[in-house]
């Protein structure tokens, strides 16, 4: 899918392009390619003189090659954007290309973004830019606002993680955590820990991208100050992710502690039963010996006497354990 965004009266307007002829009719500041086909890439090459690298969206690209500037003035930024999906939270690699200096190409002043699937941050920016006149001034502003929205999206996701952990915390701290509930709690904690780690990695990546924009001297004074504010926001998100990691570790330890308590209760029952059965076992062992001269062998009441003695010897320790509260 190929979408272009033009600026009119301070607002961002979207057009979906289905042919090369349609593309030539607009003067966009942002061209967004979502899972582009070979034909759409060819349109970009023919009209703008821009070649999209084959490895633009590769996940395993070297970190050192994610932020660089070509000799022809093209600025390349490859950054990750978070998708907070309940079933499959993940990060999507987005490649940005911006030609700032080469006036010989039609791509000058146009931001190109290439990605494999729709990104929530992009939808958020499009909605805001349509409703707020003057929010976007040029292609650099689009890129900066995307990173700003990404930091905000990460902050909202962190708030959702905290709410989920609060619900889990109430279950854990209420006590009487069964093994079944403990398993559910551990699964929920693991999901939030994974998402929190993804957010931390995402904001670190955003920090590097914004820092690269500041070092490249592509921003004016207002945009530079805005970039500094984004970095301050990211710094606060770092502290919040660290706080959530501590909370996750606490809940994990508490849940594992309840599992250990439940296991200890089972082991205690077996231990008590073993100790209670030792005296009857001893009595049965004595009267099971094959000695010729044993007084009770010829006694008519010997068998019921021994059985009663065994029952009494078992009930005695049980009564003692119950009195001490060891059976609770």
C-alpha positions, 0 to 999 in steps of 0.5 A: 500500500502506498499512501502520500500525505500533502500539507494544505492550510496547515493540515495533513491530508492523506491520499492512497496511490494506485498508479504512477500517474496519480503519484505525479499529481501531488507534491507530498511531504510524506510518502508512506509505503506499507508492505510495498510491492515491487511495482510501488517501489518502481514508481518511487524510483521513476518519479523521485529517483529514490532506490529503496534498499533491499534490506530496508526492513531487515531485523538483523541489520548491524546497529552501526548501519541503522543511522547514517547519511549518504553522499547524495544527501539522503538521511537513513534512519531505521527504528523500531516501533512498538505494537501493543497487541494483547495476543502478540506484542511486538516491535516493527522495523521502520526505515526512513529516508529523507533527502535534505540537500540534493535539489536535483531530485524530486525527493528533496524535502519528502520523508519516505517511510517503509514498513511491513505492517500498520503501526499504531503510532502512524495512525495516531499522528495522522489523526492529530495532524488532520485535527490540529492545524500547524502541527506539521510544517515539513518532512523533518517535523513529521519524523520528529512527531512520529518519535514523539508519538512513539514515546507517548504510546510507550508511556500509555502502554506502561500505564496499562502494564501498571494497571495489569500488575495492580490487578495481579498484586491484589490476587497475590496479596489477598493470600490463599493462593492456590497452585492453579491461581499461582500458575495464572498469576505467573503467566500474567506476570511473565507477559507484562515483564516481556512487554515492559522489556520491549518498551525499554528496548523501544525507547532506547532505540527512539533515543538513539534515533532522536540523538542522531537527528540532533547530531546531524544538524538537520533541525531548526531551533524549535525542532531541536528544543522539541527533540530535547523534550522527547529525550527528557520524556524518554528518560522518565520512561526509563525510570518507570520501566525500572520501577515496573521491573522491581514490582514484577520481581516482587510479585514473582517472588511473592507468588513463588513463595506461596507455591513453596508454602503450598508444597510445604503443607503437602510435605508436612502432611506426609511427614506427620503421617510418617511419624504417626505410623512409626509406633504401630509399625514398631508394635507390628514388627515386635509381634511379627518376630518368629520367637518360640517363647512369646507370652502373648502368642497363646493369649486368646485376646492377644490379637485384639489387644495388639490391634488396639495398641497399634490404633492407640499408638497412632492416635496418640501422636496425631492428638499431640500434633493437633494440639500443637497446631501442626496439622493446620 
